[in-house]
């Protein structure tokens, strides 16, 4: 997935981003893996060399922790995507802090 497409998806997810509490569930990752074979090995269990399961819309941007919001991604692409997501999450945090300060 290209960075431009990722930004398009994320902006759509941010239209009214409330305060989110997020955490990744190992059980949900296992559910995703039970339905989607590893691209490197074709197996549904065990190691998947060179790949990680990643959220399409980040949890910090309101993306759900569900198998439908997950995708296999090679590690190099995942690291690049993570850089964009970390910046986005910091931006969301600052925006939420400003909104909270204005509401007081």
VODO-98416 format. One record per atom (N, C-alpha, C, O): residue number from 1; x, y, z. Coordinates in pm, 1 decimal. Layout:
N
NUM;X;Y;Z $
...
***
This chain:
104
1;85.0;-116.6;0.0 $
1;0.0;0.0;0.0 $
1;89.8;123.1;0.0 $
1;180.0;134.5;83.0 $
2;65.2;214.7;-92.7 $
2;146.4;334.7;-101.8 $
2;114.5;433.6;8.3 $
2;8.5;428.0;70.7 $
3;208.2;524.2;31.1 $
3;191.7;623.9;136.5 $
3;74.3;716.3;104.2 $
3;-0.5;754.3;194.3 $
4;57.2;752.8;-23.1 $
4;-54.0;840.5;-59.8 $
4;-188.1;774.3;-27.8 $
4;-278.4;839.4;24.8 $
5;-201.3;645.7;-59.1 $
5;-325.3;574.3;-29.2 $
5;-346.2;565.5;121.5 $
5;-457.9;583.4;170.0 $
6;-239.6;538.2;195.3 $
6;-248.9;531.7;341.1 $
6;-297.9;665.0;396.5 $
6;-386.3;667.4;482.1 $
7;-241.8;775.4;348.9 $
7;-284.7;907.0;397.4 $
7;-432.0;930.9;366.4 $
7;-504.8;984.8;449.7 $
8;-476.8;891.1;246.7 $
8;-617.3;907.2;208.7 $
8;-708.7;831.1;304.6 $
8;-810.1;884.2;349.9 $
9;-672.2;706.6;335.2 $
9;-751.1;623.7;426.8 $
9;-752.4;685.6;566.1 $
9;-856.7;692.2;631.1 $
10;-636.4;730.5;611.2 $
10;-625.5;784.4;746.9 $
10;-702.1;914.8;762.6 $
10;-765.1;937.2;865.9 $
11;-697.5;1000.6;662.1 $
11;-771.9;1125.9;670.9 $
11;-921.1;1096.8;682.8 $
11;-991.4;1162.4;759.7 $
12;-969.3;999.1;607.3 $
12;-1109.5;959.8;617.8 $
12;-1143.6;909.9;756.9 $
12;-1253.6;934.3;806.5 $
13;-1050.7;840.5;820.1 $
13;-1074.8;786.2;953.6 $
13;-1070.6;895.1;1060.7 $
13;-1118.6;874.1;1172.1 $
14;-1013.8;1011.0;1027.9 $
14;-993.8;1115.9;1127.2 $
14;-1100.6;1223.3;1128.6 $
14;-1090.2;1319.4;1204.8 $
15;-1201.3;1209.3;1047.4 $
15;-1300.5;1315.4;1034.5 $
15;-1349.1;1363.4;1171.0 $
15;-1357.5;1484.0;1193.8 $
16;-1380.3;1274.4;1259.3 $
16;-1426.8;1313.6;1392.7 $
16;-1361.6;1224.3;1497.1 $
16;-1430.5;1164.8;1579.9 $
17;-1230.2;1214.8;1493.5 $
17;-1158.6;1123.2;1582.5 $
17;-1176.5;1163.5;1729.0 $
17;-1123.4;1266.1;1771.6 $
18;-1250.8;1083.7;1806.5 $
18;-1262.6;1110.1;1949.9 $
18;-1140.4;1056.9;2023.6 $
18;-1047.3;1005.3;1961.9 $
19;-1141.4;1069.7;2153.6 $
19;-1033.0;1010.5;2232.8 $
19;-1047.3;858.8;2227.5 $
19;-1153.9;804.9;2257.2 $
20;-941.9;791.8;2190.5 $
20;-946.4;646.3;2178.4 $
20;-854.4;583.5;2280.4 $
20;-745.7;634.4;2307.8 $
21;-898.5;473.6;2335.7 $
21;-804.9;389.7;2409.6 $
21;-781.5;271.7;2318.7 $
21;-876.7;211.2;2269.4 $
22;-657.3;238.4;2295.9 $
22;-630.1;132.3;2201.2 $
22;-522.1;40.4;2252.4 $
22;-431.9;80.3;2326.1 $
23;-534.0;-81.6;2211.6 $
23;-437.8;-183.5;2243.5 $
23;-458.4;-298.5;2146.6 $
23;-570.6;-326.7;2104.4 $
24;-352.7;-362.1;2113.2 $
24;-357.8;-471.0;2016.9 $
24;-386.8;-600.7;2089.3 $
24;-324.0;-631.8;2190.5 $
25;-481.6;-675.8;2037.7 $
25;-519.5;-803.3;2097.9 $
25;-450.3;-918.4;2026.4 $
25;-464.7;-934.7;1905.2 $
26;-375.6;-997.6;2101.4 $
26;-309.5;-1114.6;2043.5 $
26;-412.5;-1214.1;1990.7 $
26;-387.0;-1283.6;1892.3 $
27;-527.9;-1221.2;2055.3 $
27;-633.1;-1313.5;2010.9 $
27;-685.9;-1273.1;1873.1 $
27;-715.7;-1359.3;1790.4 $
28;-697.4;-1143.3;1848.3 $
28;-746.4;-1096.2;1718.5 $
28;-642.3;-1124.0;1610.1 $
28;-678.1;-1160.6;1498.1 $
29;-515.2;-1107.2;1642.0 $
29;-409.4;-1139.8;1545.4 $
29;-414.2;-1289.1;1512.9 $
29;-400.8;-1327.5;1396.8 $
30;-433.1;-1372.5;1613.5 $
30;-444.1;-1518.2;1588.1 $
30;-564.6;-1548.4;1499.4 $
30;-557.1;-1633.4;1410.6 $
31;-675.6;-1478.8;1523.4 $
31;-794.5;-1499.4;1439.7 $
31;-764.0;-1462.0;1294.5 $
31;-799.9;-1535.3;1202.4 $
32;-697.6;-1347.6;1274.4 $
32;-659.8;-1306.5;1138.1 $
32;-571.0;-1413.2;1073.4 $
32;-593.1;-1453.4;959.1 $
33;-470.0;-1458.1;1148.9 $
33;-375.9;-1556.9;1094.3 $
33;-444.2;-1689.5;1063.2 $
33;-401.4;-1761.3;972.8 $
34;-549.3;-1722.6;1136.5 $
34;-619.8;-1848.6;1109.1 $
34;-699.5;-1841.0;979.0 $
34;-739.3;-1943.9;924.3 $
35;-722.9;-1719.3;929.6 $
35;-800.1;-1698.8;807.1 $
35;-714.5;-1659.3;686.9 $
35;-759.6;-1668.1;572.7 $
36;-590.7;-1615.7;712.6 $
36;-504.0;-1564.4;605.6 $
36;-365.7;-1629.2;616.7 $
36;-293.5;-1607.4;714.0 $
37;-330.8;-1707.1;517.9 $
37;-201.9;-1776.8;519.7 $
37;-86.0;-1677.9;507.5 $
37;-98.3;-1572.4;445.3 $
38;24.5;-1714.2;567.3 $
38;147.9;-1636.0;556.7 $
38;189.1;-1628.4;409.1 $
38;194.4;-1731.2;341.6 $
39;218.1;-1508.7;358.5 $
39;259.9;-1495.9;218.5 $
39;391.8;-1568.3;188.4 $
39;414.5;-1611.5;75.4 $
40;477.4;-1581.4;288.5 $
40;608.2;-1643.1;266.0 $
40;603.4;-1795.3;267.8 $
40;676.2;-1861.1;193.5 $
41;517.2;-1851.1;353.1 $
41;517.3;-1997.2;371.0 $
41;390.0;-2065.2;324.9 $
41;389.7;-2185.6;299.3 $
42;281.6;-1989.3;314.2 $
42;152.9;-2048.8;279.3 $
42;85.9;-2119.5;396.2 $
42;-17.0;-2184.9;379.0 $
43;143.8;-2106.5;515.1 $
43;91.3;-2172.8;633.9 $
43;5.4;-2076.2;715.9 $
43;23.6;-1954.6;711.3 $
44;-88.0;-2133.7;790.2 $
44;-175.3;-2053.9;876.1 $
44;-121.9;-2042.5;1018.6 $
44;-172.0;-1962.2;1097.4 $
45;-22.8;-2120.5;1051.5 $
45;38.4;-2116.9;1185.2 $
45;188.9;-2116.2;1170.7 $
45;243.6;-2149.6;1065.6 $
46;254.7;-2077.4;1278.8 $
46;400.5;-2078.8;1280.1 $
46;459.2;-1947.6;1231.2 $
46;387.0;-1852.2;1202.3 $
47;592.1;-1944.7;1222.4 $
47;660.7;-1821.6;1181.4 $
47;623.2;-1780.5;1039.5 $
47;587.5;-1863.2;955.6 $
48;632.4;-1651.7;1015.9 $
48;608.8;-1596.0;882.7 $
48;726.7;-1504.2;852.1 $
48;717.7;-1382.9;871.2 $
49;836.2;-1561.3;805.0 $
49;959.1;-1483.3;786.2 $
49;941.5;-1366.5;689.2 $
49;891.9;-1381.8;577.6 $
50;983.9;-1250.2;736.2 $
50;980.3;-1130.9;652.7 $
50;849.0;-1056.5;653.0 $
50;837.1;-953.1;587.3 $
51;749.2;-1106.4;725.7 $
51;616.5;-1044.1;726.1 $
51;566.5;-1022.1;868.5 $
51;605.4;-1092.0;962.1 $
52;478.6;-922.3;881.6 $
52;409.0;-894.9;1007.8 $
52;261.7;-871.7;977.3 $
52;225.6;-835.2;865.5 $
53;177.6;-892.9;1076.6 $
53;36.3;-858.0;1065.1 $
53;24.6;-714.5;1114.2 $
53;66.8;-682.4;1225.2 $
54;-33.1;-628.2;1030.9 $
54;-41.6;-486.5;1064.4 $
54;-185.0;-437.2;1045.8 $
54;-261.2;-492.4;966.4 $
55;-219.9;-333.6;1119.5 $
55;-352.2;-271.1;1104.2 $
55;-351.1;-181.0;981.2 $
55;-253.3;-110.2;957.5 $
56;-457.2;-182.9;904.1 $
56;-468.8;-96.6;787.0 $
56;-488.8;47.2;833.3 $
56;-411.3;135.8;797.2 $
57;-592.8;70.4;913.2 $
57;-614.2;200.3;977.6 $
57;-562.1;185.7;1119.7 $
57;-611.4;101.2;1194.4 $
58;-464.0;265.7;1158.6 $
58;-402.6;249.6;1290.1 $
58;-504.0;261.0;1403.8 $
58;-604.2;331.8;1394.0 $
59;-474.6;189.7;1510.5 $
59;-561.4;194.5;1627.8 $
59;-572.1;336.2;1682.1 $
59;-679.3;377.8;1726.0 $
60;-462.0;410.9;1679.6 $
60;-463.3;547.5;1734.2 $
60;-550.9;640.6;1652.8 $
60;-589.7;747.0;1701.0 $
61;-582.6;601.9;1529.3 $
61;-668.6;684.3;1443.2 $
61;-811.4;632.9;1443.2 $
61;-892.8;673.2;1360.1 $
62;-841.5;544.0;1536.6 $
62;-977.2;493.3;1546.8 $
62;-1002.4;365.6;1469.9 $
62;-1115.6;317.6;1464.0 $
63;-897.9;310.1;1411.1 $
63;-913.1;183.2;1340.7 $
63;-947.4;72.7;1439.1 $
63;-893.0;68.7;1549.4 $
64;-1036.8;-16.7;1400.4 $
64;-1076.1;-123.7;1491.9 $
64;-969.7;-232.5;1500.8 $
64;-896.9;-257.9;1404.8 $
65;-962.1;-294.6;1614.5 $
65;-871.4;-408.6;1633.0 $
65;-948.1;-534.2;1593.8 $
65;-984.8;-616.1;1678.1 $
66;-971.1;-547.1;1463.2 $
66;-1047.0;-660.1;1409.2 $
66;-969.5;-720.6;1292.0 $
66;-886.8;-653.0;1230.8 $
67;-995.9;-847.0;1260.8 $
67;-928.4;-908.1;1145.2 $
67;-954.3;-832.3;1014.3 $
67;-869.0;-831.6;925.5 $
68;-1070.6;-769.1;1002.1 $
68;-1102.5;-694.5;880.2 $
68;-1013.0;-572.0;860.7 $
68;-1000.7;-521.2;749.2 $
69;-950.9;-524.9;968.1 $
69;-862.3;-408.9;962.8 $
69;-715.7;-451.0;967.0 $
69;-629.4;-371.0;1003.0 $
70;-687.1;-575.1;930.6 $
70;-550.5;-625.9;934.0 $
70;-508.0;-674.9;796.8 $
70;-589.9;-711.0;712.3 $
71;-376.3;-674.6;777.8 $
71;-318.9;-717.7;650.7 $
71;-177.6;-770.1;677.0 $
71;-108.3;-723.4;767.3 $
72;-136.5;-868.0;596.1 $
72;3.5;-909.2;598.7 $
72;83.4;-799.8;529.3 $
72;43.5;-750.0;424.1 $
73;195.4;-763.2;588.0 $
73;279.4;-660.3;527.7 $
73;425.3;-700.0;545.7 $
73;464.9;-747.4;652.2 $
74;505.7;-680.2;440.0 $
74;646.4;-715.5;458.9 $
74;708.3;-617.2;557.7 $
74;662.3;-503.8;571.2 $
75;811.7;-661.4;625.7 $
75;866.7;-583.6;737.5 $
75;918.8;-446.9;694.3 $
75;903.0;-349.6;768.1 $
76;980.4;-437.2;576.9 $
76;1033.2;-307.9;530.7 $
76;919.1;-209.2;507.5 $
76;928.9;-93.1;547.3 $
77;811.2;-253.8;443.6 $
77;695.2;-166.0;421.6 $
77;630.3;-128.7;554.1 $
77;586.3;-15.2;572.4 $
78;624.4;-223.7;646.0 $
78;563.8;-196.8;776.6 $
78;641.5;-88.6;851.8 $
78;581.2;-3.2;916.8 $
79;773.9;-91.5;843.5 $
79;854.3;10.8;911.0 $
79;829.0;148.9;851.4 $
79;819.4;247.3;924.8 $
80;818.1;156.8;719.3 $
80;787.8;284.8;655.2 $
80;649.0;334.6;695.0 $
80;631.1;452.3;726.3 $
81;552.0;245.0;693.4 $
81;416.0;281.6;731.9 $
81;412.5;325.8;878.0 $
81;342.0;420.6;912.5 $
82;487.9;257.7;963.3 $
82;491.8;294.2;1105.1 $
82;540.5;437.2;1125.2 $
82;489.3;508.1;1211.8 $
83;638.5;480.2;1046.6 $
83;688.0;618.3;1060.2 $
83;575.0;718.2;1035.7 $
83;560.0;814.5;1110.8 $
84;496.3;695.8;931.8 $
84;383.6;783.6;900.8 $
84;279.6;777.0;1011.7 $
84;225.8;879.5;1053.7 $
85;251.6;656.0;1058.8 $
85;150.8;639.6;1164.5 $
85;194.2;705.3;1294.3 $
85;112.1;766.9;1362.2 $
86;320.5;693.8;1329.9 $
86;366.8;756.1;1454.2 $
86;347.8;907.2;1447.2 $
86;303.8;969.3;1543.9 $
87;381.5;966.6;1331.4 $
87;361.2;1110.5;1314.5 $
87;212.3;1143.6;1324.2 $
87;174.1;1240.9;1389.3 $
88;130.1;1063.9;1260.5 $
88;-15.0;1084.8;1265.2 $
88;-66.4;1075.3;1408.8 $
88;-145.8;1159.0;1451.8 $
89;-22.4;976.0;1481.4 $
89;-69.0;957.3;1619.4 $
89;-26.9;1073.2;1708.5 $
89;-103.0;1116.9;1794.9 $
90;94.4;1122.8;1687.3 $
90;137.7;1240.7;1764.9 $
90;50.4;1361.3;1731.7 $
90;14.1;1438.3;1820.6 $
91;16.7;1377.8;1604.0 $
91;-69.3;1487.2;1561.2 $
91;-207.7;1474.1;1625.0 $
91;-263.6;1573.0;1672.4 $
92;-262.7;1353.7;1626.6 $
92;-393.7;1329.9;1688.3 $
92;-388.9;1363.4;1837.3 $
92;-479.5;1427.9;1890.1 $
93;-283.3;1319.4;1904.0 $
93;-269.2;1349.2;2046.8 $
93;-268.9;1499.6;2072.3 $
93;-337.2;1548.0;2162.6 $
94;-191.5;1573.5;1991.9 $
94;-185.6;1719.6;2009.7 $
94;-321.1;1783.6;1982.8 $
94;-363.1;1873.7;2055.4 $
95;-389.5;1737.1;1878.7 $
95;-521.6;1790.5;1845.7 $
95;-620.2;1763.6;1959.1 $
95;-697.7;1852.0;1995.7 $
96;-618.1;1644.6;2014.0 $
96;-709.0;1610.8;2123.2 $
96;-677.8;1691.6;2248.6 $
96;-768.6;1731.2;2321.7 $
97;-549.7;1715.9;2273.3 $
97;-511.4;1798.4;2387.9 $
97;-564.3;1941.0;2371.5 $
97;-613.8;2000.6;2467.2 $
98;-553.6;1995.5;2249.2 $
98;-604.8;2130.6;2223.4 $
98;-756.7;2136.0;2241.8 $
98;-809.5;2229.7;2301.6 $
99;-825.7;2034.8;2189.7 $
99;-971.6;2031.4;2203.7 $
99;-1011.3;2023.8;2350.5 $
99;-1106.4;2089.4;2393.0 $
100;-938.2;1943.3;2428.3 $
100;-969.0;1929.8;2569.7 $
100;-942.2;2061.6;2643.0 $
100;-1019.3;2100.2;2730.9 $
101;-833.0;2131.1;2607.4 $
101;-800.0;2258.0;2672.0 $
101;-903.0;2365.5;2638.9 $
101;-935.5;2448.6;2723.8 $
102;-954.4;2364.3;2516.4 $
102;-1054.1;2463.3;2476.5 $
102;-1189.2;2437.2;2545.2 $
102;-1268.2;2529.1;2566.7 $
103;-1213.2;2311.1;2578.7 $
103;-1340.5;2275.1;2641.8 $
103;-1343.9;2305.1;2789.6 $
103;-1450.9;2299.8;2850.1 $
104;-1231.2;2336.2;2849.8 $
104;-1227.1;2360.5;2994.4 $
104;-1266.5;2499.7;3028.9 $
104;-1268.1;2536.1;3146.5 $
***
